[in-house]
């Protein structure tokens, strides 16, 4: 088994998930079987109780596991089915160790972060890496592990220590570390700054891990002089510094990585039994990415939700719409509408917001009302559903959206004025849901 650990520096949310998914995609295109593990250093057992504003959407796996949205990226990019144990959290690890301690497995020893927690992390990774995730049910050959958060975070320390030990257990030819860092470009000077990356790599080295590849994220393409500077100050060869600038579509990222010789590097570094050239799968991927950028016809969909300030809250809904639009050669224009802004109360408080929201809704080709919790914003969702039904606009209700479609129909077509879901009104005379 070969292990690729992806860590991040400078800021969180830098795109480690897409980088990890893209590396997996490239290796899969070379004919290797790939699995993925996401480590989240928070103490929650799983992502099920999160506010979408803190971590984006909760992605639900086939086995019912409620996990981080990055596992959704892995499944989409790699065409695999993951399990709840592919998402490791501090809460899960501590619960596992405490249960063993209560059972008496440690025979009176003092249970500590090192070695007991760190051993549990390594054991979990090794066991989960062997679980088949493809349809052919064969054991994977490569495991891509993404460590959430940023190097230096107090929560992530036990995991970094676990992998510091693990690199020797797995042996050098079976373990490599990719560090994703930020190269900012302040508007005042327009110069791309390498100092945050230097500091981040120094912090990583201080904790006992040495990056094999440094992936630099930036808004614009990075100059060659910057690459040489990072190579010199971060103690790596220039070919070990890879640049990924912001692109029109995340599906461009595997192509950027492949163009910078990552296949050749992995072949040598991990002794992989592969050719230097990518297979037909990556060629298909390139064609898809190019097609995506050349789409001319536009289809606009209004997404009427409650968490529209952060687009990651509806990542899977967006991807499903994007993929289906691409399949019929349309460019997706997704308009996020806060459902509270469609309500009468908003008209009284802020009529500009109210009319802007309704303007967006009226010009959409289709309306999608996704899931959500609590009564806030449900009136606005009902208004949007009623508009879609009466104006015969294509409509899809998902989860809460479907519940409200039933409520709207019962109220306006069957004239059951107090029809409701028991989630919002337990005493309703017409509990249609």
MARSE-709213 format. One record per residue (C-alpha): residue number from 0; x, y, z. Coordinates in steps of 0.2 Angstrom, whole numbers. Example, Ala and Ser with C-alpha at 12.3 -4.5 7.8 and 13.67 -1.06 7.14 Angstrom:
<recs>
{n = 0 east = 62 north = -22 up = 39} $
{n = 1 east = 68 north = -5 up = 36} $
</recs>
This chain:
<recs>
{n = 0 east = 0 north = 0 up = 0} $
{n = 1 east = 6 north = 17 up = -5} $
{n = 2 east = 1 north = 32 up = 6} $
{n = 3 east = 0 north = 50 up = 0} $
{n = 4 east = -3 north = 63 up = 14} $
{n = 5 east = -10 north = 80 up = 9} $
{n = 6 east = -7 north = 94 up = 22} $
{n = 7 east = -11 north = 112 up = 21} $
{n = 8 east = -3 north = 128 up = 27} $
{n = 9 east = -6 north = 147 up = 29} $
{n = 10 east = -25 north = 146 up = 28} $
{n = 11 east = -39 north = 133 up = 29} $
{n = 12 east = -50 north = 131 up = 14} $
{n = 13 east = -36 north = 132 up = 2} $
{n = 14 east = -42 north = 118 up = -9} $
{n = 15 east = -33 north = 103 up = -1} $
{n = 16 east = -49 north = 93 up = -5} $
{n = 17 east = -48 north = 96 up = -24} $
{n = 18 east = -29 north = 94 up = -24} $
{n = 19 east = -31 north = 77 up = -15} $
{n = 20 east = -46 north = 72 up = -27} $
{n = 21 east = -35 north = 77 up = -42} $
{n = 22 east = -20 north = 67 up = -37} $
{n = 23 east = -31 north = 52 up = -35} $
{n = 24 east = -39 north = 55 up = -52} $
{n = 25 east = -22 north = 56 up = -60} $
{n = 26 east = -16 north = 40 up = -52} $
{n = 27 east = -32 north = 31 up = -56} $
{n = 28 east = -30 north = 36 up = -74} $
{n = 29 east = -13 north = 27 up = -74} $
{n = 30 east = -23 north = 11 up = -70} $
{n = 31 east = -21 north = 11 up = -51} $
{n = 32 east = -34 north = 7 up = -38} $
{n = 33 east = -36 north = 23 up = -27} $
{n = 34 east = -45 north = 26 up = -10} $
{n = 35 east = -46 north = 41 up = 0} $
{n = 36 east = -47 north = 46 up = 19} $
{n = 37 east = -52 north = 63 up = 26} $
{n = 38 east = -46 north = 68 up = 43} $
{n = 39 east = -55 north = 82 up = 52} $
{n = 40 east = -47 north = 87 up = 69} $
{n = 41 east = -63 north = 93 up = 77} $
{n = 42 east = -70 north = 84 up = 92} $
{n = 43 east = -87 north = 81 up = 84} $
{n = 44 east = -90 north = 62 up = 81} $
{n = 45 east = -96 north = 66 up = 63} $
{n = 46 east = -102 north = 81 up = 53} $
{n = 47 east = -121 north = 78 up = 56} $
{n = 48 east = -123 north = 91 up = 69} $
{n = 49 east = -114 north = 105 up = 60} $
{n = 50 east = -121 north = 122 up = 55} $
{n = 51 east = -118 north = 123 up = 36} $
{n = 52 east = -111 north = 140 up = 38} $
{n = 53 east = -96 north = 133 up = 47} $
{n = 54 east = -91 north = 118 up = 36} $
{n = 55 east = -102 north = 119 up = 21} $
{n = 56 east = -114 north = 105 up = 17} $
{n = 57 east = -115 north = 88 up = 26} $
{n = 58 east = -111 north = 74 up = 13} $
{n = 59 east = -121 north = 58 up = 16} $
{n = 60 east = -113 north = 42 up = 11} $
{n = 61 east = -121 north = 26 up = 5} $
{n = 62 east = -119 north = 18 up = 22} $
{n = 63 east = -128 north = 33 up = 30} $
{n = 64 east = -112 north = 41 up = 36} $
{n = 65 east = -114 north = 60 up = 38} $
{n = 66 east = -97 north = 67 up = 33} $
{n = 67 east = -87 north = 82 up = 27} $
{n = 68 east = -90 north = 88 up = 10} $
{n = 69 east = -73 north = 83 up = 4} $
{n = 70 east = -78 north = 65 up = 3} $
{n = 71 east = -91 north = 71 up = -9} $
{n = 72 east = -77 north = 78 up = -20} $
{n = 73 east = -67 north = 61 up = -19} $
{n = 74 east = -83 north = 51 up = -24} $
{n = 75 east = -86 north = 63 up = -39} $
{n = 76 east = -68 north = 64 up = -45} $
{n = 77 east = -63 north = 46 up = -42} $
{n = 78 east = -80 north = 37 up = -46} $
{n = 79 east = -79 north = 27 up = -29} $
{n = 80 east = -91 north = 23 up = -15} $
{n = 81 east = -83 north = 28 up = 2} $
{n = 82 east = -89 north = 23 up = 20} $
{n = 83 east = -91 north = 33 up = 36} $
{n = 84 east = -74 north = 26 up = 43} $
{n = 85 east = -66 north = 35 up = 28} $
{n = 86 east = -69 north = 51 up = 38} $
{n = 87 east = -58 north = 51 up = 54} $
{n = 88 east = -62 north = 64 up = 67} $
{n = 89 east = -53 north = 68 up = 84} $
{n = 90 east = -70 north = 63 up = 92} $
{n = 91 east = -70 north = 46 up = 84} $
{n = 92 east = -52 north = 42 up = 89} $
{n = 93 east = -54 north = 47 up = 107} $
{n = 94 east = -70 north = 38 up = 108} $
{n = 95 east = -62 north = 22 up = 101} $
{n = 96 east = -47 north = 24 up = 113} $
{n = 97 east = -58 north = 28 up = 129} $
{n = 98 east = -69 north = 12 up = 125} $
{n = 99 east = -54 north = 1 up = 124} $
{n = 100 east = -48 north = 9 up = 141} $
{n = 101 east = -65 north = 6 up = 149} $
{n = 102 east = -64 north = -12 up = 142} $
{n = 103 east = -47 north = -15 up = 151} $
{n = 104 east = -37 north = -17 up = 135} $
{n = 105 east = -23 north = -6 up = 141} $
{n = 106 east = -20 north = -17 up = 157} $
{n = 107 east = -17 north = -3 up = 169} $
{n = 108 east = -6 north = 8 up = 158} $
{n = 109 east = -8 north = 27 up = 158} $
{n = 110 east = -17 north = 31 up = 142} $
{n = 111 east = -9 north = 45 up = 133} $
{n = 112 east = -9 north = 55 up = 117} $
{n = 113 east = 8 north = 47 up = 113} $
{n = 114 east = 8 north = 32 up = 110} $
{n = 115 east = -11 north = 27 up = 112} $
{n = 116 east = -20 north = 41 up = 102} $
{n = 117 east = -6 north = 41 up = 88} $
{n = 118 east = -6 north = 22 up = 87} $
{n = 119 east = -25 north = 22 up = 85} $
{n = 120 east = -24 north = 34 up = 71} $
{n = 121 east = -11 north = 24 up = 62} $
{n = 122 east = -21 north = 8 up = 64} $
{n = 123 east = -37 north = 16 up = 58} $
{n = 124 east = -28 north = 22 up = 42} $
{n = 125 east = -20 north = 6 up = 38} $
{n = 126 east = -36 north = -4 up = 41} $
{n = 127 east = -47 north = 8 up = 31} $
{n = 128 east = -35 north = 9 up = 17} $
{n = 129 east = -38 north = -9 up = 13} $
{n = 130 east = -57 north = -8 up = 11} $
{n = 131 east = -62 north = -10 up = -7} $
{n = 132 east = -71 north = 6 up = -14} $
{n = 133 east = -73 north = 1 up = -32} $
{n = 134 east = -86 north = -10 up = -40} $
{n = 135 east = -73 north = -24 up = -43} $
{n = 136 east = -71 north = -26 up = -24} $
{n = 137 east = -52 north = -27 up = -26} $
{n = 138 east = -41 north = -20 up = -12} $
{n = 139 east = -34 north = -2 up = -16} $
{n = 140 east = -16 north = 1 up = -20} $
{n = 141 east = -15 north = 19 up = -16} $
{n = 142 east = -23 north = 29 up = -1} $
{n = 143 east = -24 north = 48 up = -2} $
{n = 144 east = -26 north = 55 up = 15} $
{n = 145 east = -31 north = 73 up = 18} $
{n = 146 east = -27 north = 81 up = 35} $
{n = 147 east = -40 north = 95 up = 38} $
{n = 148 east = -36 north = 112 up = 45} $
{n = 149 east = -19 north = 120 up = 44} $
{n = 150 east = -1 north = 115 up = 50} $
{n = 151 east = 2 north = 122 up = 68} $
{n = 152 east = -16 north = 120 up = 73} $
{n = 153 east = -17 north = 114 up = 91} $
{n = 154 east = -31 north = 101 up = 86} $
{n = 155 east = -21 north = 94 up = 72} $
{n = 156 east = -5 north = 90 up = 82} $
{n = 157 east = -9 north = 72 up = 87} $
{n = 158 east = -12 north = 68 up = 69} $
{n = 159 east = 4 north = 76 up = 63} $
{n = 160 east = 14 north = 66 up = 76} $
{n = 161 east = 5 north = 50 up = 71} $
{n = 162 east = 11 north = 53 up = 53} $
{n = 163 east = 28 north = 58 up = 58} $
{n = 164 east = 29 north = 40 up = 66} $
{n = 165 east = 20 north = 32 up = 52} $
{n = 166 east = 32 north = 38 up = 38} $
{n = 167 east = 45 north = 26 up = 46} $
{n = 168 east = 33 north = 12 up = 49} $
{n = 169 east = 27 north = 13 up = 30} $
{n = 170 east = 45 north = 15 up = 24} $
{n = 171 east = 50 north = 30 up = 13} $
{n = 172 east = 46 north = 22 up = -4} $
{n = 173 east = 28 north = 19 up = 2} $
{n = 174 east = 24 north = 36 up = 10} $
{n = 175 east = 25 north = 54 up = 3} $
{n = 176 east = 19 north = 71 up = 9} $
{n = 177 east = 11 north = 85 up = -2} $
{n = 178 east = 10 north = 102 up = 7} $
{n = 179 east = -3 north = 114 up = -1} $
{n = 180 east = 1 north = 132 up = 3} $
{n = 181 east = -4 north = 150 up = -2} $
{n = 182 east = 6 north = 162 up = -12} $
{n = 183 east = -3 north = 179 up = -9} $
{n = 184 east = -2 north = 194 up = -21} $
{n = 185 east = -5 north = 210 up = -11} $
{n = 186 east = -13 north = 223 up = -23} $
{n = 187 east = -2 north = 237 up = -16} $
{n = 188 east = 14 north = 229 up = -24} $
{n = 189 east = 7 north = 216 up = -36} $
{n = 190 east = 22 north = 205 up = -30} $
{n = 191 east = 19 north = 187 up = -27} $
{n = 192 east = 25 north = 183 up = -9} $
{n = 193 east = 34 north = 167 up = -4} $
{n = 194 east = 36 north = 171 up = 15} $
{n = 195 east = 20 north = 162 up = 21} $
{n = 196 east = 25 north = 146 up = 11} $
{n = 197 east = 42 north = 147 up = 19} $
{n = 198 east = 35 north = 149 up = 36} $
{n = 199 east = 22 north = 135 up = 33} $
{n = 200 east = 35 north = 123 up = 27} $
{n = 201 east = 47 north = 127 up = 42} $
{n = 202 east = 33 north = 123 up = 54} $
{n = 203 east = 29 north = 107 up = 45} $
{n = 204 east = 48 north = 102 up = 46} $
{n = 205 east = 49 north = 107 up = 64} $
{n = 206 east = 35 north = 94 up = 67} $
{n = 207 east = 45 north = 80 up = 59} $
{n = 208 east = 37 north = 79 up = 41} $
{n = 209 east = 46 north = 85 up = 26} $
{n = 210 east = 36 north = 89 up = 10} $
{n = 211 east = 40 north = 79 up = -6} $
{n = 212 east = 29 north = 91 up = -16} $
{n = 213 east = 24 north = 109 up = -12} $
{n = 214 east = 8 north = 114 up = -21} $
{n = 215 east = 7 north = 133 up = -22} $
{n = 216 east = -11 north = 140 up = -23} $
{n = 217 east = -13 north = 158 up = -30} $
{n = 218 east = -25 north = 169 up = -39} $
{n = 219 east = -15 north = 171 up = -55} $
{n = 220 east = -2 north = 160 up = -63} $
{n = 221 east = 15 north = 161 up = -53} $
{n = 222 east = 31 north = 167 up = -61} $
{n = 223 east = 47 north = 156 up = -63} $
{n = 224 east = 57 north = 167 up = -51} $
{n = 225 east = 45 north = 163 up = -37} $
{n = 226 east = 46 north = 144 up = -40} $
{n = 227 east = 65 north = 145 up = -39} $
{n = 228 east = 64 north = 155 up = -23} $
{n = 229 east = 52 north = 143 up = -15} $
{n = 230 east = 63 north = 129 up = -21} $
{n = 231 east = 79 north = 137 up = -13} $
{n = 232 east = 71 north = 142 up = 4} $
{n = 233 east = 61 north = 127 up = 6} $
{n = 234 east = 75 north = 114 up = 2} $
{n = 235 east = 66 north = 105 up = -12} $
{n = 236 east = 70 north = 103 up = -31} $
{n = 237 east = 62 north = 116 up = -43} $
{n = 238 east = 52 north = 101 up = -50} $
{n = 239 east = 45 north = 98 up = -33} $
{n = 240 east = 36 north = 115 up = -33} $
{n = 241 east = 19 north = 114 up = -42} $
{n = 242 east = 8 north = 129 up = -46} $
{n = 243 east = -11 north = 129 up = -46} $
{n = 244 east = -19 north = 145 up = -49} $
{n = 245 east = -38 north = 149 up = -49} $
{n = 246 east = -46 north = 141 up = -64} $
{n = 247 east = -63 north = 142 up = -72} $
{n = 248 east = -67 north = 124 up = -67} $
{n = 249 east = -61 north = 113 up = -53} $
{n = 250 east = -60 north = 99 up = -67} $
{n = 251 east = -44 north = 109 up = -74} $
{n = 252 east = -34 north = 105 up = -59} $
{n = 253 east = -29 north = 87 up = -63} $
{n = 254 east = -24 north = 93 up = -80} $
{n = 255 east = -13 north = 107 up = -72} $
{n = 256 east = -5 north = 94 up = -61} $
{n = 257 east = -2 north = 82 up = -75} $
{n = 258 east = 6 north = 95 up = -86} $
{n = 259 east = 19 north = 99 up = -72} $
{n = 260 east = 26 north = 81 up = -72} $
{n = 261 east = 17 north = 74 up = -57} $
{n = 262 east = 15 north = 56 up = -65} $
{n = 263 east = 34 north = 55 up = -68} $
{n = 264 east = 37 north = 61 up = -50} $
{n = 265 east = 26 north = 49 up = -42} $
{n = 266 east = 32 north = 34 up = -53} $
{n = 267 east = 50 north = 37 up = -46} $
{n = 268 east = 46 north = 43 up = -29} $
{n = 269 east = 34 north = 28 up = -25} $
{n = 270 east = 41 north = 15 up = -37} $
{n = 271 east = 24 north = 14 up = -46} $
{n = 272 east = 22 north = 1 up = -59} $
{n = 273 east = 15 north = 14 up = -72} $
{n = 274 east = 19 north = 22 up = -88} $
{n = 275 east = 25 north = 40 up = -89} $
{n = 276 east = 10 north = 45 up = -100} $
{n = 277 east = -8 north = 46 up = -94} $
{n = 278 east = -21 north = 34 up = -101} $
{n = 279 east = -37 north = 37 up = -111} $
{n = 280 east = -46 north = 41 up = -95} $
{n = 281 east = -36 north = 58 up = -93} $
{n = 282 east = -38 north = 62 up = -111} $
{n = 283 east = -57 north = 60 up = -109} $
{n = 284 east = -55 north = 71 up = -93} $
{n = 285 east = -46 north = 84 up = -104} $
{n = 286 east = -60 north = 84 up = -117} $
{n = 287 east = -73 north = 86 up = -103} $
{n = 288 east = -64 north = 101 up = -96} $
{n = 289 east = -62 north = 109 up = -113} $
{n = 290 east = -80 north = 106 up = -117} $
{n = 291 east = -85 north = 114 up = -101} $
{n = 292 east = -76 north = 130 up = -105} $
{n = 293 east = -83 north = 131 up = -123} $
{n = 294 east = -102 north = 130 up = -118} $
{n = 295 east = -112 north = 144 up = -126} $
{n = 296 east = -130 north = 141 up = -122} $
{n = 297 east = -135 north = 146 up = -104} $
{n = 298 east = -148 north = 138 up = -92} $
{n = 299 east = -152 north = 148 up = -76} $
{n = 300 east = -158 north = 139 up = -61} $
{n = 301 east = -164 north = 148 up = -45} $
{n = 302 east = -159 north = 139 up = -29} $
{n = 303 east = -170 north = 145 up = -16} $
{n = 304 east = -162 north = 141 up = 1} $
{n = 305 east = -158 north = 146 up = 19} $
{n = 306 east = -139 north = 146 up = 19} $
{n = 307 east = -135 north = 155 up = 2} $
{n = 308 east = -121 north = 166 up = 9} $
{n = 309 east = -109 north = 151 up = 7} $
{n = 310 east = -110 north = 142 up = -9} $
{n = 311 east = -102 north = 126 up = -1} $
{n = 312 east = -118 north = 123 up = 9} $
{n = 313 east = -126 north = 116 up = -7} $
{n = 314 east = -110 north = 109 up = -15} $
{n = 315 east = -118 north = 92 up = -20} $
{n = 316 east = -134 north = 101 up = -27} $
{n = 317 east = -123 north = 113 up = -37} $
{n = 318 east = -112 north = 98 up = -44} $
{n = 319 east = -127 north = 88 up = -49} $
{n = 320 east = -134 north = 103 up = -58} $
{n = 321 east = -117 north = 107 up = -66} $
{n = 322 east = -115 north = 89 up = -72} $
{n = 323 east = -132 north = 88 up = -79} $
{n = 324 east = -130 north = 104 up = -88} $
{n = 325 east = -114 north = 99 up = -95} $
{n = 326 east = -122 north = 82 up = -102} $
{n = 327 east = -134 north = 92 up = -113} $
{n = 328 east = -120 north = 105 up = -118} $
{n = 329 east = -127 north = 120 up = -107} $
{n = 330 east = -118 north = 132 up = -96} $
{n = 331 east = -126 north = 132 up = -79} $
{n = 332 east = -130 north = 149 up = -71} $
{n = 333 east = -135 north = 146 up = -53} $
{n = 334 east = -143 north = 160 up = -44} $
{n = 335 east = -143 north = 159 up = -25} $
{n = 336 east = -159 north = 167 up = -18} $
{n = 337 east = -161 north = 168 up = 1} $
{n = 338 east = -178 north = 162 up = 4} $
{n = 339 east = -181 north = 175 up = 18} $
{n = 340 east = -179 north = 189 up = 5} $
{n = 341 east = -195 north = 183 up = -4} $
{n = 342 east = -206 north = 185 up = 11} $
{n = 343 east = -218 north = 199 up = 14} $
{n = 344 east = -209 north = 204 up = 30} $
{n = 345 east = -193 north = 208 up = 20} $
{n = 346 east = -204 north = 219 up = 8} $
{n = 347 east = -208 north = 230 up = 23} $
{n = 348 east = -190 north = 231 up = 30} $
{n = 349 east = -180 north = 231 up = 14} $
{n = 350 east = -190 north = 233 up = -2} $
{n = 351 east = -174 north = 233 up = -13} $
{n = 352 east = -169 north = 216 up = -7} $
{n = 353 east = -186 north = 209 up = -9} $
{n = 354 east = -188 north = 215 up = -27} $
{n = 355 east = -171 north = 210 up = -32} $
{n = 356 east = -174 north = 192 up = -25} $
{n = 357 east = -191 north = 191 up = -35} $
{n = 358 east = -183 north = 198 up = -50} $
{n = 359 east = -170 north = 183 up = -50} $
{n = 360 east = -184 north = 171 up = -47} $
{n = 361 east = -194 north = 177 up = -61} $
{n = 362 east = -180 north = 176 up = -74} $
{n = 363 east = -175 north = 159 up = -69} $
{n = 364 east = -178 north = 144 up = -81} $
{n = 365 east = -181 north = 132 up = -67} $
{n = 366 east = -182 north = 133 up = -48} $
{n = 367 east = -174 north = 121 up = -35} $
{n = 368 east = -179 north = 121 up = -17} $
{n = 369 east = -166 north = 111 up = -7} $
{n = 370 east = -166 north = 104 up = 11} $
{n = 371 east = -164 north = 114 up = 27} $
{n = 372 east = -170 north = 114 up = 45} $
{n = 373 east = -181 north = 125 up = 56} $
{n = 374 east = -195 north = 136 up = 52} $
{n = 375 east = -185 north = 152 up = 47} $
{n = 376 east = -187 north = 155 up = 28} $
{n = 377 east = -200 north = 142 up = 25} $
{n = 378 east = -213 north = 155 up = 20} $
{n = 379 east = -201 north = 162 up = 7} $
{n = 380 east = -199 north = 144 up = 0} $
{n = 381 east = -218 north = 141 up = 0} $
{n = 382 east = -219 north = 158 up = -11} $
{n = 383 east = -206 north = 151 up = -23} $
{n = 384 east = -215 north = 134 up = -24} $
{n = 385 east = -232 north = 143 up = -27} $
{n = 386 east = -224 north = 154 up = -41} $
{n = 387 east = -216 north = 138 up = -50} $
{n = 388 east = -233 north = 129 up = -49} $
{n = 389 east = -244 north = 143 up = -55} $
{n = 390 east = -232 north = 149 up = -69} $
{n = 391 east = -228 north = 131 up = -74} $
{n = 392 east = -209 north = 133 up = -71} $
{n = 393 east = -199 north = 117 up = -70} $
{n = 394 east = -197 north = 114 up = -51} $
{n = 395 east = -188 north = 101 up = -40} $
{n = 396 east = -190 north = 100 up = -21} $
{n = 397 east = -177 north = 91 up = -12} $
{n = 398 east = -180 north = 85 up = 6} $
{n = 399 east = -188 north = 100 up = 15} $
{n = 400 east = -191 north = 107 up = -3} $
{n = 401 east = -202 north = 92 up = -7} $
{n = 402 east = -211 north = 93 up = 10} $
{n = 403 east = -215 north = 111 up = 7} $
{n = 404 east = -221 north = 107 up = -10} $
{n = 405 east = -234 north = 95 up = -2} $
{n = 406 east = -239 north = 109 up = 10} $
{n = 407 east = -241 north = 122 up = -3} $
{n = 408 east = -252 north = 110 up = -14} $
{n = 409 east = -263 north = 106 up = 1} $
{n = 410 east = -265 north = 124 up = 6} $
{n = 411 east = -268 north = 132 up = -11} $
{n = 412 east = -276 north = 118 up = -21} $
{n = 413 east = -285 north = 108 up = -8} $
{n = 414 east = -289 north = 124 up = 2} $
{n = 415 east = -283 north = 116 up = 19} $
{n = 416 east = -277 north = 132 up = 26} $
{n = 417 east = -268 north = 126 up = 41} $
{n = 418 east = -259 north = 111 up = 31} $
{n = 419 east = -242 north = 109 up = 38} $
{n = 420 east = -228 north = 97 up = 42} $
{n = 421 east = -227 north = 92 up = 60} $
{n = 422 east = -209 north = 97 up = 60} $
{n = 423 east = -216 north = 115 up = 61} $
{n = 424 east = -233 north = 113 up = 69} $
{n = 425 east = -236 north = 97 up = 79} $
{n = 426 east = -254 north = 102 up = 82} $
{n = 427 east = -259 north = 106 up = 64} $
{n = 428 east = -276 north = 99 up = 59} $
{n = 429 east = -270 north = 94 up = 42} $
{n = 430 east = -252 north = 86 up = 45} $
{n = 431 east = -248 north = 82 up = 27} $
{n = 432 east = -230 north = 78 up = 31} $
</recs>
